[in-house]
Structure formats: C-alpha cells, structure tokens
Amino acid sequence: MKLEIHHHYHLKSLDDVADGLGVILRKLTSMSAELDKLTQEVSENNTAVDSLITLVTGLADQIRALKDDPAKLLQLANDLDAQQAKIAAAVTANTPEAPPVP
C-alpha cells in the first residue's frame, strides 16, 4: 500500500516567504541554544558520575589500608556519611517534582 500526501501552501507574496524563513531561523537558533545547554548538562553529569566511580573504587583500597586502625576506619565512615549527605542533597535539589495526579 502506498500513501502519498501532498500539501500546497499558496503564498501571497515574497514577504510571506521571508516571514516564514525568519520564523524557521528563530526556532533553529532557539533549538541550537537548548541543545548546547543540554550538552553542557550531560557533560556535568558525566563528570559527577566519574567522580563517584573514583570515590567507590578508592573506597575498597582505603578500607583495606585502614583495617588495623579502628579510629581511622571510623573517620573514613564519618567522611562517607558526609559525602552521602551532599550527594543526596544534590539529587533532591535537581530532581523535578512529580506532576500532580489528575
């Protein structure tokens, strides 16, 4: 089955064409700015994820190195609690509210 749709738009003048092109250019410019912003946010997100991976990877090594020093292990646990609180606050601050249920 082949379906063809033809749409004809009759322009009244070249000014209509210019106006239409102006609208398209403004929308493209807006879309470009939005894409740039999204690209920056993804980059920031990737940086945060990489930092978390580094933290978790190094954590096991730190625990092994401190296994015979309870005071330093406790300090490490306290530091982790503080970092966890910062991460939780950042996630909460950057999570949009759920839309109201209709």
C-alpha positions as CSV (number, residue, x, y, z in Angstrom):
1,M,0.0,0.0,0.0
2,K,1.4,3.4,-0.9
3,L,0.1,6.5,0.7
4,E,1.0,9.9,-0.7
5,I,0.2,13.2,0.9
6,H,0.5,16.4,-1.0
7,H,0.3,19.8,0.8
8,H,0.2,23.0,-1.1
9,Y,0.6,26.4,0.5
10,H,-0.2,29.4,-1.6
11,L,1.9,32.4,-0.6
12,K,0.5,35.8,-1.1
13,S,3.9,37.5,-1.5
14,L,7.6,37.1,-1.1
15,D,7.2,38.8,2.3
16,D,5.3,35.8,3.4
17,V,8.3,33.6,2.4
18,A,10.7,35.9,4.2
19,D,8.5,35.9,7.3
20,G,8.3,32.1,7.2
21,L,12.0,31.8,6.9
22,G,12.5,34.2,9.8
23,V,10.3,32.0,12.0
24,I,12.3,28.9,11.0
25,L,15.6,30.6,11.7
26,R,14.5,31.8,15.1
27,K,13.3,28.3,16.0
28,L,16.6,26.8,14.8
29,T,18.6,29.3,16.9
30,S,16.5,28.5,19.9
31,M,16.9,24.8,19.4
32,S,20.6,25.2,19.0
33,A,20.8,27.1,22.3
34,E,18.8,24.4,24.0
35,L,21.0,21.7,22.6
36,D,24.1,23.5,23.8
37,K,22.6,23.7,27.3
38,L,21.7,20.0,27.3
39,T,25.1,19.1,26.0
40,Q,26.7,21.0,28.9
41,E,24.4,19.4,31.5
42,V,25.2,15.9,30.1
43,S,28.9,16.8,30.4
44,E,28.5,18.0,34.0
45,N,26.5,14.8,34.8
46,N,29.3,12.6,33.3
47,T,31.8,14.4,35.4
48,A,29.8,13.8,38.6
49,V,29.4,10.1,37.7
50,D,33.1,9.8,37.0
51,S,33.8,11.3,40.4
52,L,31.5,8.9,42.1
53,I,33.2,5.9,40.4
54,T,36.6,7.2,41.5
55,L,35.3,7.5,45.1
56,V,33.8,4.0,45.2
57,T,36.9,2.4,43.5
58,G,39.2,4.0,46.0
59,L,37.0,3.2,49.0
60,A,37.8,-0.5,49.0
61,D,41.5,0.3,48.9
62,Q,41.2,2.7,51.8
63,I,39.3,0.2,53.9
64,R,42.0,-2.5,53.3
65,A,44.7,0.0,54.2
66,L,42.9,1.0,57.4
67,K,41.8,-2.4,58.5
68,D,44.0,-2.4,61.6
69,D,43.3,1.2,62.7
70,P,39.7,1.4,64.1
71,A,39.9,5.2,64.7
72,K,40.8,5.9,61.1
73,L,38.1,3.5,59.8
74,L,35.6,5.4,61.9
75,Q,36.8,8.7,60.5
76,L,36.5,7.2,57.0
77,A,32.9,6.1,57.7
78,N,32.1,9.6,59.0
79,D,33.6,11.2,55.9
80,L,31.5,8.8,53.7
81,D,28.4,9.8,55.7
82,A,29.1,13.5,55.0
83,Q,29.7,12.8,51.3
84,Q,26.5,10.7,51.1
85,A,24.5,13.6,52.6
86,K,25.9,16.0,49.9
87,I,25.0,13.6,47.1
88,A,21.5,13.1,48.5
89,A,21.0,16.8,48.7
90,A,22.2,17.4,45.2
91,V,20.0,14.6,43.8
92,T,17.0,16.0,45.7
93,A,17.7,19.6,44.5
94,N,18.0,18.5,40.9
95,T,15.0,16.2,40.8
96,P,11.9,17.8,39.3
97,E,8.7,17.5,41.3
98,A,6.3,14.8,40.1
99,P,3.3,16.3,38.2
100,P,0.0,16.4,40.2
101,V,-2.2,13.3,39.7
102,P,-5.3,14.4,37.8
